[in-house]
Amino acid sequence: MNPTRPAPTIDRPPLWTALDFGAMRAAGAQDALERLGVLRALGYAHTRQSALALLERAGRGGRHTPAEEERLARLATRLTDMWAAWTDAEREEFSAGYLDHPRQPHAARPVWLDTYRDTPAALTSPFTPHLYQARAIAFSLAHPRALLALEMGLGKTLIALYAAHELLARGEVARVIIAAPKSAHGAWTKHLAMSARPSAVLTGVTPEKRESAYTALFYGRLELIVITHQTLALDYAYFERILSAAPGLLILDEAHKAKAQDGQIARAFEALAERAARVLGLTGTPAPNRVEDFYFVVDRIAPGALGAYQDFCARYTYRVYDAWSSTQGASYTAGALRADTLGELYERLSGVLFVRTATDPDARLDLPPRRDLAPRVELDEIQRRILRALAHAQIEREEYPDAHAEALSGARGHLAQIAAEGATATAAALGVRIEQLGISPALFSPTFARLAPEYEAPKLALIADQIAAHLTADPTAGAVLFCEYTGALDLARAALVRRGVAPDLIALYTGETSAKQRAEIERGLNSGALRVVCGQTRALETGANLQERADYVAHLSTPWSPDTLAQSTARVYRQGQRRPVTVLRPSSTPLEEAKNSALTAKVMRAAALTGALTDADARIIETSADPRKRRAQRTLFERGAYDYATIATILDIDLERLDAR
């Protein structure tokens, strides 16, 4: 191992097209690569020798057939997954021995050096921006099409408000239209309250009131208006006329929500952006599910900045064949990123994308310690029996409808009836049932809910135990529980009540919760009038600031998307938090383990695209990809020693010693 070569860290993902193939074929290298699992990874997509030859040709910049490009994409994804799961020592060994460092395009992210310290006109409660905020404001003013990707808690709303007021004061725009999720409207209302400019936040209002507000905006009686993403598409004709009549600034909050290539909201925003004088996108998590998602988010904000999609696929990724057209020929989707052109990609993004994480030198936040725990909690015997029966019930529903109807009637016993109620229209949707089973069969089976009204699955019992113990240990603390299924929130609330938490201290926060109720819940938790908020993940993932008393976050279900997971946790772990925070995210089914693996791959792709890894994304990797840490946690839970003190110290355990037992 060459000690002069820098050891990589998890925030600098490997760029596998710059492998040192000479070192990989040197004497003794095969044993080391076998021990690290690299040869197995190469053989995953093809034979080992042909995979090595393929990667070597890629390293020289050689041309590839569509089939070879697809194999390269799979190889790069496989190796990236391994990198995330390795220890620091294993990463260092592979980096020093087998990565060609001179060919790694470790281009630093561009830093906008101009600062902006003046207070925009009409802000009645001015403050002095932090350095990173000043740079973000300056970037927004200098680029008519800008995407601000700032980690949660860095003040995107306030930065956008400053930029909007400055543009209004300069006369560069006359109207500001802000499209934001309904959950973020409370934050916009708070910030607009310190503005002297006439504005309106349209949350859940009637079409007549919306039309009245649009008329006021058109004639200049309003200068700023906040709507939902759905309203942007629903009332497209109004906004088209407003933006055509006077220069306007169009702000898209949570811009990653517009990544769908053919989504109605995305298409409406894309068309309106063409008419707007200025466009500003805001996101706390540019992490995409796929590389193409990142492309479309950027292209929505700054059309053409990355070229046509097919050109982007060919230039910056190992593209994957998608379809053939008699008129257009072959089309491709984006595959793994190419290392040899990544520096060029960063350069093209330098005039569009402004990225800051909480660990950047000019944005370093003084946040308290945080512990992320992701134990594996095994299914109990009841869940295992239902899981086995579900597969049989699914076959019956699709192939033998009479047998399925008989099971639904209860003629074949309760187990068959419960499984029949869980069978889905197609087997492709059965994964949802498996995830729900990990929480409680009552989520899909009325029969089970009737027979076992107080049943608690091991995962639900664990979370309820830990939240109740935490609240007992600190009477001033609060907790937030997230789940994608509203029925599970009711089950969690009942479990907490059984552990002595008063019902009036627990609030449910779902998509049906009104704006007024959301504000009351936020105030209640921050003041101590509430102790627990059980929130539907998609309803509570943005907008709410719950950091004043809450210091415990539990995820009863794991989202598929890393931005959803990071955003929801950031409701508590954000700027202004003064207490140490614990994040508990247990898993209990194979589907959740698959989600964890997928989350890691998505986060690593995002880190390569933006040249940065947020602290929140690093936490996802740590709790999704390190099998030894997960084994250590599982061992403790199997012992039954999952009291709060044990969980609080679990990350300090000697994992090597524990594995040796």
C-alpha positions as CSV (number, residue, x, y, z in Angstrom):
1,M,0.0,0.0,0.0
2,N,1.3,3.4,-0.9
3,P,1.1,5.6,2.2
4,T,1.4,8.8,0.1
5,R,-1.9,8.3,-1.5
6,P,-4.8,9.9,0.3
7,A,-7.3,7.6,2.1
8,P,-10.8,8.3,0.8
9,T,-13.7,9.1,3.0
10,I,-17.3,8.2,2.6
11,D,-18.0,11.8,1.4
12,R,-15.8,11.3,-1.7
13,P,-17.4,8.4,-3.6
14,P,-15.2,6.2,-5.7
15,L,-15.1,6.8,-9.4
16,W,-14.7,3.3,-10.8
17,T,-13.7,4.1,-14.3
18,A,-10.3,5.3,-12.9
19,L,-9.2,1.9,-11.6
20,D,-5.5,1.0,-11.7
21,F,-5.7,-2.2,-13.7
22,G,-2.0,-2.8,-13.6
23,A,-2.1,-3.0,-9.8
24,M,-5.2,-5.2,-10.0
25,R,-3.3,-7.8,-12.0
26,A,0.0,-7.6,-10.1
27,A,1.3,-10.4,-7.9
28,G,-0.8,-10.9,-4.8
29,A,-3.5,-8.6,-6.0
30,Q,-6.0,-11.3,-6.7
31,D,-6.0,-12.6,-3.1
32,A,-6.6,-9.0,-1.8
33,L,-9.4,-8.3,-4.3
34,E,-11.0,-11.7,-3.5
35,R,-11.0,-10.9,0.2
36,L,-12.5,-7.5,-0.4
37,G,-15.2,-9.1,-2.6
38,V,-14.2,-7.1,-5.7
39,L,-13.8,-10.1,-7.9
40,R,-17.2,-11.4,-6.9
41,A,-18.6,-7.9,-7.8
42,L,-17.0,-8.0,-11.2
43,G,-18.3,-11.5,-11.8
44,Y,-21.8,-10.3,-10.9
45,A,-22.4,-8.8,-14.3
46,H,-20.1,-11.0,-16.5
47,T,-17.1,-13.3,-16.2
48,R,-14.3,-11.8,-14.1
49,Q,-11.7,-11.6,-16.9
50,S,-14.1,-10.1,-19.5
51,A,-15.3,-7.6,-16.8
52,L,-11.7,-6.6,-16.1
53,A,-11.1,-6.2,-19.8
54,L,-14.2,-4.1,-20.1
55,L,-13.3,-1.8,-17.3
56,E,-9.8,-1.5,-18.6
57,R,-11.0,-0.3,-22.0
58,A,-13.4,2.1,-20.2
59,G,-10.4,3.5,-18.3
60,R,-8.7,4.2,-21.6
61,G,-11.8,6.0,-22.9
62,G,-12.6,3.2,-25.4
63,R,-15.9,2.9,-27.2
64,H,-18.5,0.4,-26.1
65,T,-21.5,-1.4,-27.6
66,P,-24.9,-0.7,-25.9
67,A,-24.7,-4.1,-24.2
68,E,-21.2,-3.3,-22.8
69,E,-22.4,0.1,-21.6
70,E,-25.2,-1.6,-19.7
71,R,-22.8,-4.1,-18.1
72,L,-20.6,-1.1,-17.1
73,A,-23.5,0.5,-15.4
74,R,-24.3,-2.6,-13.4
75,L,-20.6,-3.0,-12.4
76,A,-20.2,0.5,-11.2
77,T,-23.4,0.3,-9.2
78,R,-22.3,-3.0,-7.6
79,L,-18.9,-1.6,-6.7
80,T,-20.4,1.6,-5.2
81,D,-22.6,-0.5,-3.0
82,M,-19.6,-2.4,-1.7
83,W,-17.7,0.9,-1.1
84,A,-20.5,2.1,1.2
85,A,-20.4,-1.2,3.2
86,W,-16.7,-1.3,3.7
87,T,-14.9,-0.1,6.8
88,D,-12.6,2.9,6.5
89,A,-9.6,0.6,6.5
90,E,-11.0,-1.4,3.6
91,R,-11.7,1.7,1.7
92,E,-8.2,2.9,2.3
93,E,-6.7,-0.4,1.2
94,F,-8.7,-0.4,-2.0
95,S,-8.1,3.3,-2.7
96,A,-4.3,3.1,-2.2
97,G,-3.8,-0.1,-4.1
98,Y,-6.2,-0.1,-6.9
99,L,-7.5,3.4,-7.7
100,D,-5.7,5.6,-10.2
101,H,-5.7,8.8,-8.2
102,P,-4.2,11.1,-10.8
103,R,-7.2,10.3,-13.0
104,Q,-9.8,10.9,-10.3
105,P,-11.5,14.2,-11.2
106,H,-11.8,15.5,-7.6
107,A,-12.9,18.9,-8.8
108,A,-13.9,21.0,-5.9
109,R,-17.5,22.4,-6.0
110,P,-17.5,25.9,-7.2
111,V,-17.8,28.5,-4.4
112,W,-19.5,31.7,-5.2
113,L,-17.2,34.3,-3.6
114,D,-19.2,37.5,-3.9
115,T,-21.1,38.2,-0.7
116,Y,-24.4,40.0,-0.2
117,R,-24.8,41.9,3.0
118,D,-27.3,44.6,2.3
119,T,-30.9,44.3,3.7
120,P,-33.4,44.2,0.8
121,A,-36.0,46.8,0.8
122,A,-39.4,46.2,2.5
123,L,-38.1,43.6,5.0
124,T,-39.2,45.0,8.4
125,S,-37.2,42.5,10.5
126,P,-33.8,42.4,8.8
127,F,-31.0,40.1,9.9
128,T,-27.4,39.7,8.9
129,P,-27.1,36.7,6.6
130,H,-24.5,34.0,7.4
131,L,-21.7,33.9,4.9
132,Y,-23.1,30.9,3.0
133,Q,-26.5,32.6,2.9
134,A,-25.0,35.7,1.5
135,R,-23.3,33.7,-1.2
136,A,-26.5,31.9,-2.0
137,I,-28.3,35.2,-2.3
138,A,-25.6,36.6,-4.6
139,F,-25.7,33.4,-6.7
140,S,-29.5,33.7,-7.1
141,L,-29.2,37.4,-8.2
142,A,-26.4,36.7,-10.6
143,H,-28.0,33.8,-12.4
144,P,-31.6,34.1,-13.9
145,R,-32.0,30.3,-13.7
146,A,-30.6,29.0,-10.4
147,L,-31.1,25.9,-8.2
148,L,-30.2,26.2,-4.6
149,A,-29.4,22.8,-3.0
150,L,-28.9,23.5,0.7
151,E,-29.1,20.9,3.4
152,M,-32.1,21.0,5.6
153,G,-32.0,23.7,8.2
154,L,-29.7,26.1,6.3
155,G,-32.5,28.6,5.6
156,K,-33.6,28.2,2.0
157,T,-36.9,30.0,2.5
158,L,-35.2,33.1,4.0
159,I,-32.6,33.1,1.2
160,A,-35.3,33.0,-1.4
161,L,-37.2,35.7,0.3
162,Y,-34.1,38.0,0.3
163,A,-33.5,37.4,-3.3
164,A,-37.1,38.0,-4.2
165,H,-37.2,41.3,-2.3
166,E,-34.0,42.5,-3.9
167,L,-35.3,41.7,-7.4
168,L,-38.5,43.5,-6.6
169,A,-36.6,46.5,-5.2
170,R,-34.4,46.7,-8.3
171,G,-37.5,46.5,-10.6
172,E,-36.2,43.4,-12.4
173,V,-39.4,41.6,-11.5
174,A,-42.9,42.9,-10.6
175,R,-44.5,39.6,-9.4
176,V,-43.3,36.6,-7.4
177,I,-45.1,33.3,-7.6
178,I,-44.0,30.7,-5.1
179,A,-45.1,27.1,-5.5
180,A,-44.5,25.1,-2.3
181,P,-45.9,21.9,-0.7
182,K,-48.8,22.6,1.6
183,S,-46.7,21.4,4.5
184,A,-44.3,24.3,3.8
185,H,-46.9,27.0,3.7
186,G,-46.6,27.6,7.5
187,A,-42.9,28.4,7.1
188,W,-43.6,30.8,4.2
189,T,-46.3,32.5,6.2
190,K,-43.9,33.1,9.1
191,H,-41.2,34.6,6.8
192,L,-43.6,36.7,4.8
193,A,-44.9,38.2,8.1
194,M,-41.8,40.3,8.4
195,S,-42.3,41.7,4.9
196,A,-44.0,45.0,4.2
197,R,-44.8,44.0,0.6
198,P,-48.4,42.8,0.0
199,S,-48.6,39.0,-0.2
200,A,-51.0,36.1,0.2
201,V,-50.6,32.4,1.1
202,L,-53.3,30.4,-0.5
203,T,-53.7,27.2,1.5
204,G,-56.9,25.3,1.1
205,V,-58.9,28.2,-0.2
206,T,-61.9,28.1,-2.6
207,P,-61.4,28.6,-6.4
208,E,-63.2,32.0,-6.0
209,K,-60.7,33.2,-3.4
210,R,-57.8,32.0,-5.5
211,E,-59.2,33.8,-8.6
212,S,-59.5,37.0,-6.5
213,A,-55.9,36.7,-5.4
214,Y,-54.7,36.2,-8.9
215,T,-56.6,39.3,-10.0
216,A,-54.9,41.3,-7.3
217,L,-51.5,39.9,-8.3
218,F,-52.2,40.7,-12.0
219,Y,-53.0,44.4,-11.2
220,G,-50.2,44.8,-8.7
221,R,-52.2,44.9,-5.5
222,L,-50.3,41.8,-4.5
223,E,-46.6,41.3,-5.2
224,L,-46.0,37.8,-3.7
225,I,-48.2,34.8,-3.7
226,V,-47.7,31.3,-2.3
227,I,-49.6,28.3,-3.8
228,T,-49.2,24.5,-3.8
229,H,-47.5,22.5,-6.5
230,Q,-50.9,21.1,-7.5
231,T,-52.4,24.6,-7.8
232,L,-49.6,25.6,-10.2
233,A,-50.9,23.0,-12.6
234,L,-54.6,23.4,-11.9
235,D,-54.6,27.2,-12.4
236,Y,-52.0,27.2,-15.1
237,A,-53.9,29.6,-17.4
238,Y,-54.0,32.3,-14.7
239,F,-50.3,32.1,-14.1
240,E,-49.5,32.1,-17.8
241,R,-51.4,35.4,-18.2
242,I,-49.8,36.9,-15.1
243,L,-46.2,36.1,-16.2
244,S,-46.9,37.3,-19.7
245,A,-48.2,40.7,-18.5
246,A,-45.2,41.6,-16.3
247,P,-41.7,40.2,-15.5
248,G,-42.0,37.7,-12.8
249,L,-40.0,35.5,-10.5
250,L,-41.1,31.8,-10.3
251,I,-39.9,30.0,-7.2
252,L,-40.3,26.2,-6.9
253,D,-39.8,25.1,-3.3
254,E,-38.9,21.4,-2.9
255,A,-37.8,21.4,-6.5
256,H,-37.0,17.7,-6.4
257,K,-40.7,17.0,-6.4
258,A,-40.8,18.1,-10.1
259,K,-38.5,15.3,-11.3
260,A,-41.1,13.3,-13.1
261,Q,-40.4,13.5,-16.8
262,D,-44.0,13.6,-17.8
263,G,-45.7,14.6,-14.6
264,Q,-48.5,17.2,-14.7
265,I,-46.9,19.5,-12.2
266,A,-43.5,19.3,-13.8
267,R,-44.9,20.1,-17.3
268,A,-46.9,23.0,-15.9
269,F,-43.8,24.4,-14.2
270,E,-41.7,23.8,-17.3
271,A,-44.1,25.8,-19.5
272,L,-44.5,28.7,-17.0
273,A,-40.7,28.9,-16.5
274,E,-40.3,29.8,-20.1
275,R,-42.5,32.9,-19.5
276,A,-40.8,33.9,-16.2
277,A,-38.0,36.5,-16.2
278,R,-36.4,34.6,-13.3
279,V,-36.6,31.0,-12.0
280,L,-35.3,29.9,-8.6
281,G,-35.5,26.3,-7.4
282,L,-35.0,25.3,-3.8
283,T,-34.2,21.8,-2.5
284,G,-32.7,20.4,0.6
285,T,-32.2,17.0,-0.9
286,P,-31.1,16.9,-4.6
287,A,-30.5,13.1,-4.0
288,P,-32.3,11.4,-6.9
289,N,-33.7,7.9,-7.1
290,R,-32.0,7.7,-10.5
291,V,-29.4,9.8,-12.3
292,E,-32.0,10.9,-14.8
293,D,-34.1,12.4,-12.0
294,F,-31.2,14.8,-11.3
295,Y,-31.0,15.7,-14.9
296,F,-34.7,16.5,-15.2
297,V,-34.7,18.6,-12.0
298,V,-31.9,20.7,-13.3
299,D,-33.5,20.9,-16.8
300,R,-36.7,22.2,-15.3
301,I,-34.9,25.1,-13.7
302,A,-32.4,25.8,-16.4
303,P,-33.5,24.2,-19.7
304,G,-30.6,23.2,-21.9
305,A,-28.0,23.6,-19.2
306,L,-27.0,20.0,-19.5
307,G,-27.9,19.6,-23.1
308,A,-30.5,17.2,-24.5
309,Y,-31.3,14.1,-22.4
310,Q,-29.9,11.6,-24.9
311,D,-26.7,13.7,-25.2
312,F,-26.4,13.8,-21.4
313,C,-26.7,10.0,-21.2
314,A,-24.1,9.5,-23.8
315,R,-21.6,12.1,-22.5
316,Y,-21.8,11.7,-18.7
317,T,-23.1,8.2,-18.0
318,Y,-22.7,4.6,-19.2
319,R,-26.1,4.7,-20.8
320,V,-28.5,1.8,-20.7
321,Y,-30.6,0.8,-23.8
322,D,-34.2,1.7,-23.4
323,A,-36.2,1.5,-26.7
324,W,-36.1,1.6,-30.5
325,S,-38.0,3.9,-32.7
326,S,-38.3,3.6,-36.5
327,T,-38.0,7.4,-36.8
328,Q,-35.6,8.3,-34.0
329,G,-33.5,5.1,-33.7
330,A,-32.2,3.8,-30.3
331,S,-32.9,5.7,-27.1
332,Y,-31.2,5.3,-23.8
333,T,-31.6,6.0,-20.1
334,A,-28.9,7.3,-17.8
335,G,-26.7,4.6,-16.2
336,A,-23.7,5.0,-13.9
337,L,-21.8,8.2,-14.0
338,R,-18.6,8.4,-16.0
339,A,-15.6,9.5,-14.0
340,D,-13.6,10.9,-17.0
341,T,-16.3,13.5,-17.7
342,L,-17.5,14.3,-14.2
343,G,-15.2,17.4,-13.9
344,E,-16.8,18.7,-17.1
345,L,-20.3,18.1,-15.6
346,Y,-19.4,20.1,-12.5
347,E,-18.3,22.9,-14.7
348,R,-21.5,23.0,-16.7
349,L,-23.4,23.0,-13.4
350,S,-21.4,25.9,-11.9
351,G,-23.7,28.6,-13.3
352,V,-26.9,26.8,-12.3
353,L,-26.4,24.7,-9.1
354,F,-25.4,26.2,-5.7
355,V,-24.7,23.4,-3.1
356,R,-24.1,23.8,0.6
357,T,-24.0,21.1,3.3
358,A,-24.0,21.7,7.0
359,T,-20.4,20.6,7.2
360,D,-19.0,23.1,4.6
361,P,-16.6,25.6,6.1
362,D,-18.8,28.6,5.5
363,A,-22.0,26.8,6.6
364,R,-20.8,24.7,9.5
365,L,-23.7,24.5,12.0
366,D,-23.3,24.1,15.7
367,L,-25.5,21.0,16.0
368,P,-25.6,18.7,19.0
369,P,-24.6,15.0,18.8
370,R,-26.8,12.7,17.0
371,R,-27.1,8.9,17.2
372,D,-28.7,6.9,14.3
373,L,-29.8,3.3,15.2
374,A,-31.1,0.8,12.6
375,P,-31.5,-2.5,14.3
376,R,-33.1,-5.6,12.7
377,V,-36.1,-6.7,14.6
378,E,-37.2,-10.2,13.6
379,L,-40.8,-11.0,12.8
380,D,-42.7,-12.9,15.5
381,E,-44.4,-16.3,14.9
382,I,-47.8,-14.7,14.0
383,Q,-46.2,-12.5,11.3
384,R,-44.2,-15.4,9.9
385,R,-47.3,-17.6,9.6
386,I,-49.2,-14.8,7.8
387,L,-46.2,-14.1,5.6
388,R,-46.2,-17.7,4.4
389,A,-49.9,-17.7,3.9
390,L,-49.8,-14.4,1.9
391,A,-47.9,-16.1,-0.9
392,H,-50.6,-18.8,-1.2
393,A,-53.4,-16.3,-1.0
394,Q,-51.9,-14.2,-3.7
395,I,-51.8,-17.2,-6.1
396,E,-55.4,-18.0,-5.3
397,R,-56.6,-14.4,-5.9
398,E,-54.9,-14.3,-9.4
399,E,-55.5,-17.9,-10.5
400,Y,-58.4,-19.4,-8.4
401,P,-61.0,-16.7,-7.6
402,D,-63.5,-19.2,-6.2
403,A,-60.9,-20.4,-3.6
404,H,-60.0,-16.8,-2.8
405,A,-63.7,-16.0,-2.2
406,E,-64.0,-19.0,0.1
407,A,-61.0,-17.9,2.1
408,L,-62.4,-14.3,2.4
409,S,-65.6,-15.7,3.8
410,G,-63.8,-17.3,6.7
411,A,-64.8,-20.8,5.7
412,R,-61.2,-22.0,5.8
413,G,-60.2,-20.4,9.1
414,H,-58.9,-17.2,10.4
415,L,-55.3,-17.5,9.0
416,A,-56.6,-18.1,5.4
417,Q,-59.1,-15.2,5.8
418,I,-56.4,-12.8,7.0
419,A,-54.1,-13.7,4.2
420,A,-56.9,-13.5,1.6
421,E,-57.6,-9.9,2.9
422,G,-54.0,-9.1,2.3
423,A,-53.7,-10.4,-1.2
424,T,-53.4,-7.6,-3.8
425,A,-54.7,-7.2,-7.3
426,T,-51.3,-8.2,-8.7
427,A,-48.3,-9.8,-7.2
428,A,-46.3,-6.6,-8.0
429,A,-48.1,-4.8,-5.2
430,L,-47.6,-7.5,-2.7
431,G,-44.5,-5.7,-1.4
432,V,-46.6,-3.1,0.3
433,R,-48.4,-5.8,2.2
434,I,-45.2,-7.3,3.4
435,E,-44.0,-3.9,4.7
436,Q,-47.4,-3.4,6.4
437,L,-47.1,-6.9,7.9
438,G,-43.9,-5.8,9.6
439,I,-45.9,-3.1,11.4
440,S,-49.1,-5.0,12.0
441,P,-51.4,-7.3,9.9
442,A,-54.3,-5.1,11.1
443,L,-53.2,-2.5,8.4
444,F,-54.7,-4.8,5.7
445,S,-56.9,-7.2,7.6
446,P,-60.1,-6.2,9.3
447,T,-60.4,-9.7,10.6
448,F,-57.0,-9.5,12.4
449,A,-57.9,-6.1,13.8
450,R,-61.1,-7.5,15.2
451,L,-59.5,-10.7,16.7
452,A,-56.4,-9.0,18.2
453,P,-57.2,-5.3,18.9
454,E,-54.2,-4.8,21.2
455,Y,-51.6,-6.8,19.2
456,E,-48.2,-5.2,18.9
457,A,-45.7,-6.4,16.4
458,P,-42.1,-6.5,17.7
459,K,-41.1,-3.4,15.7
460,L,-44.0,-1.3,16.9
461,A,-43.4,-2.5,20.5
462,L,-39.8,-1.5,20.3
463,I,-40.5,2.0,19.1
464,A,-43.3,2.5,21.6
465,D,-41.0,1.2,24.4
466,Q,-38.2,3.6,23.5
467,I,-40.4,6.7,23.1
468,A,-42.2,6.1,26.3
469,A,-38.9,5.4,28.2
470,H,-37.4,8.6,26.7
471,L,-40.3,10.8,27.7
472,T,-40.2,9.3,31.2
473,A,-36.5,9.9,31.5
474,D,-36.8,13.6,30.5
475,P,-40.2,15.3,31.2
476,T,-39.2,18.2,29.0
477,A,-38.5,16.2,25.9
478,G,-40.6,15.4,22.9
479,A,-40.7,12.8,20.2
480,V,-41.8,12.6,16.5
481,L,-42.8,9.3,14.9
482,F,-43.1,8.9,11.2
483,C,-44.9,6.3,9.1
484,E,-46.2,6.2,5.5
485,Y,-49.4,4.5,6.6
486,T,-52.1,6.5,8.5
487,G,-53.6,3.4,10.0
488,A,-50.2,2.7,11.6
489,L,-50.2,6.1,13.3
490,D,-53.4,5.1,15.1
491,L,-51.8,1.8,16.2
492,A,-48.7,3.7,17.4
493,R,-50.8,6.2,19.4
494,A,-52.7,3.3,21.1
495,A,-49.4,1.6,21.9
496,L,-48.1,4.8,23.6
497,V,-51.3,5.3,25.5
498,R,-50.9,1.7,26.9
499,R,-47.5,2.7,28.1
500,G,-48.8,5.6,30.1
501,V,-48.6,8.5,27.7
502,A,-51.7,10.6,28.1
503,P,-53.9,10.7,24.9
504,D,-54.1,14.5,24.9
505,L,-50.3,14.7,24.7
506,I,-50.2,12.8,21.4
507,A,-51.2,14.5,18.1
508,L,-51.8,12.9,14.7
509,Y,-50.5,14.8,11.7
510,T,-51.7,13.5,8.3
511,G,-52.5,14.8,4.8
512,E,-56.0,15.6,6.0
513,T,-54.7,17.9,8.8
514,S,-55.7,21.5,8.1
515,A,-53.2,24.3,7.9
516,K,-54.6,25.7,11.2
517,Q,-54.3,22.3,12.9
518,R,-50.7,21.9,11.6
519,A,-49.7,25.2,13.1
520,E,-51.3,24.3,16.4
521,I,-49.5,20.9,16.5
522,E,-46.2,22.6,15.8
523,R,-46.7,25.1,18.6
524,G,-47.9,22.4,20.9
525,L,-44.8,20.2,20.5
526,N,-42.4,23.1,20.7
527,S,-44.1,24.5,23.8
528,G,-44.4,21.2,25.7
529,A,-48.2,21.1,25.5
530,L,-47.7,18.0,23.4
531,R,-45.2,15.3,23.9
532,V,-45.5,13.2,20.8
533,V,-46.4,13.9,17.1
534,C,-47.3,10.8,15.0
535,G,-47.0,12.0,11.5
536,Q,-47.7,10.7,8.0
537,T,-44.3,10.8,6.4
538,R,-45.3,12.6,3.2
539,A,-47.4,15.1,5.1
540,L,-44.8,16.0,7.7
541,E,-41.6,15.6,5.7
542,T,-41.4,19.4,4.9
543,G,-42.3,22.7,6.4
544,A,-42.6,22.0,10.2
545,N,-39.9,23.1,12.6
546,L,-40.1,20.7,15.6
547,Q,-36.6,21.2,17.1
548,E,-37.4,23.2,20.2
549,R,-38.3,20.3,22.5
550,A,-38.4,17.1,20.4
551,D,-35.1,15.2,20.4
552,Y,-36.2,11.7,19.5
553,V,-37.2,10.6,16.0
554,A,-38.6,7.1,15.1
555,H,-39.4,5.8,11.7
556,L,-42.0,3.0,11.7
557,S,-41.6,2.6,8.0
558,T,-38.6,3.3,5.7
559,P,-39.3,5.4,2.6
560,W,-37.9,4.3,-0.8
561,S,-36.5,7.8,-1.5
562,P,-33.5,9.2,0.5
563,D,-34.8,12.7,0.2
564,T,-38.0,11.7,2.0
565,L,-36.1,10.0,4.8
566,A,-33.6,12.9,5.2
567,Q,-36.3,15.6,5.0
568,S,-38.5,14.0,7.6
569,T,-35.7,13.5,10.2
570,A,-34.7,17.1,9.6
571,R,-37.9,18.3,11.1
572,V,-36.2,17.7,14.5
573,Y,-32.4,17.6,13.7
574,R,-31.9,21.1,12.3
575,Q,-30.5,24.5,13.1
576,G,-31.8,25.6,16.5
577,Q,-31.7,22.1,18.0
578,R,-29.9,22.2,21.3
579,R,-30.4,18.7,22.6
580,P,-28.6,15.4,21.6
581,V,-30.9,13.7,19.1
582,T,-31.6,9.9,18.7
583,V,-32.9,8.6,15.4
584,L,-34.4,5.0,15.5
585,R,-35.2,3.3,12.2
586,P,-35.7,-0.5,12.8
587,S,-36.4,-2.9,10.0
588,S,-38.1,-6.3,10.2
589,T,-38.8,-7.6,6.7
590,P,-36.7,-8.5,3.6
591,L,-38.4,-5.6,1.8
592,E,-37.1,-3.1,4.3
593,E,-33.6,-4.6,3.9
594,A,-33.9,-4.1,0.1
595,K,-35.0,-0.5,0.7
596,N,-31.9,0.0,2.8
597,S,-29.6,-1.3,0.1
598,A,-31.4,0.9,-2.5
599,L,-31.1,4.0,-0.3
600,T,-27.4,3.6,-0.1
601,A,-27.0,3.3,-3.9
602,K,-29.2,6.4,-4.5
603,V,-27.3,8.5,-1.9
604,M,-23.9,7.5,-3.5
605,R,-25.1,8.5,-6.9
606,A,-26.4,11.9,-5.6
607,A,-23.0,12.5,-3.9
608,A,-21.2,12.0,-7.2
609,L,-23.6,14.3,-9.1
610,T,-23.4,17.2,-6.7
611,G,-19.8,16.7,-5.5
612,A,-21.0,16.7,-1.9
613,L,-22.5,14.4,0.6
614,T,-24.8,15.9,3.3
615,D,-24.6,14.8,6.9
616,A,-28.1,13.5,6.6
617,D,-27.2,11.3,3.6
618,A,-24.0,10.0,5.4
619,R,-26.3,8.9,8.3
620,I,-28.5,7.0,5.8
621,I,-25.4,5.1,4.5
622,E,-24.1,4.4,8.0
623,T,-27.5,2.8,9.1
624,S,-28.2,1.1,5.8
625,A,-25.0,-0.4,4.6
626,D,-22.7,-1.6,7.3
627,P,-23.5,-5.2,8.0
628,R,-21.3,-5.5,11.1
629,K,-22.9,-2.6,12.8
630,R,-26.3,-4.1,12.1
631,R,-25.2,-7.4,13.5
632,A,-24.0,-5.8,16.6
633,Q,-27.2,-4.0,17.1
634,R,-29.2,-7.1,16.4
635,T,-27.2,-9.1,19.0
636,L,-28.1,-6.5,21.7
637,F,-31.7,-6.6,20.8
638,E,-31.8,-10.4,20.9
639,R,-30.5,-10.3,24.4
640,G,-33.4,-8.2,25.3
641,A,-31.1,-5.4,26.5
642,Y,-32.7,-2.6,24.5
643,D,-33.2,-0.1,27.3
644,Y,-32.5,3.5,26.5
645,A,-29.0,3.5,28.1
646,T,-27.9,0.6,25.9
647,I,-29.2,2.2,22.7
648,A,-27.5,5.5,23.6
649,T,-24.1,3.8,23.7
650,I,-24.5,1.2,20.9
651,L,-22.3,3.0,18.4
652,D,-19.3,2.9,20.8
653,I,-19.3,-0.9,21.0
654,D,-16.2,-2.8,19.8
655,L,-17.7,-4.4,16.7
656,E,-14.7,-6.5,15.9
657,R,-14.8,-8.1,19.3
658,L,-18.5,-8.6,19.2
659,D,-18.3,-10.2,15.7
660,A,-15.7,-12.7,17.0
661,R,-18.1,-14.1,19.6
